[in-house]
């Protein structure tokens, strides 16, 4: 789905074979082998793609870079109705064919196996523009979405993503070629390439349909005069349209094709404000390895690209959890916070993954001001938290180009406002620019203490506490807001969780720090071997219970 609160779920992909029918369906045909032949990586890849591989210490080429054997494709093509895409990463082609046609293809000696692609259509929801008046409230949000990520620190240090190339995979970039927020990018010729993967002819026109991608792009690099919307205003861009209305093929195929294109064209970062959930998957399939798009995202990461993906907007829905490819271990998944409170916004999807890994990894504003064809607009969704972090990542990588993509991934986590504390609503919190630009990190100062007496543990801080808001989504619970007056800064909340011996959270809580009180827990309420983790105002501790 578009990870945008106003849009519906989009498509995903089952790897289950359907009952036999004569209807035409979509299939992925995997080949047994391929040959290097005359492949030359130095002419096939953009120079920046070669540089990325060299910086990452990965081979300039490997077998997954070689093109699919054309002889195999030529033999399969007349046996099916259509070849939809060809994937060098998976050594496969996606085809439209009947059961009888597929049975014949399966008999070819070079075919390894065939997987079915769910063909059901799902229209993309209509897109809504909002009041474009930039009043005081919207201006506060606009400033906050960048201030929370340390925009002033980046400016003082001179980092704006220059030299980084970012690919945006999205539903469309309606009239983005005319929106003033991107004039600086067009004028400096930093829009490198565009591609519509939903077009059978692979058109370069991506400026139609839904404006979701226009807003996403603006949250990475938008700028109108001196008014900055995103952090990476100096970066280069690749724009890929991978979704369309009433699409009968899985958009995951287009995501894969676009990711391979981004790799070839030298992308350092992929932003994907897309996700695939309940319309085709079960929550147990969000295990970081099952879904088609998750597999593609993991390969993209192995190519040295940092993949940043929205966590999803299912926090208040029955699905509740993150979708694919946000479930991938190698994808930096971004949850949303509410600027009015400073903590998790209700619609932002929860972790953990089905195999109990922490997600999301970090968080950013899920309510933003963005540039749309009609002007600046207020909108919401983790669709916009993700590009804010993608812009942050470009600045962070510019500050230290020696980092590999996965080293950068971990450094962004460590820069989180809650680190080393985490939970399944916020991850490690909001990334902080100071972590990357300060010559010497400020010393951690204790901001609370824990007094132990018999069965009781009492958390005592200078600003005592009110009742806790409980977050326990592992058991299907929804987020409960802290009671009492709601402070805005994260430092005005105390966070704590209960973690089992395997590192999985049993539950986690947020407590507003507003009036005299103290928080007392009973050790007997928890399991032997559990750990209590507490965070307040930049200070964290862990205690065995």
Beta strands, then each sheet from edge to edge (+ up, - down):
strand 1: 25-31
strand 2: 82-87
strand 3: 92-97
strand 4: 111-117
strand 5: 165-170
strand 6: 191-196
strand 7: 223-224
strand 8: 227-228
strand 9: 236-241
strand 10: 269-272
strand 11: 306-310
strand 12: 331-337
strand 13: 362-365
strand 14: 367-372
strand 15: 375-380
strand 16: 448-453
strand 17: 456-461
strand 18: 468-471
strand 19: 493-499
strand 20: 505-512
strand 21: 519-522
strand 22: 531-536
strand 23: 539-544
sheet 1: 2+ 3- 1+ 4-
sheet 2: 6+ 9+ 5+ 10+ 11+ 12+ 13+
sheet 3: 7+ 8-
sheet 4: 14+ 15-
sheet 5: 16+ 17- 21+
sheet 6: 18+ 20- 19+ 22- 23+
end
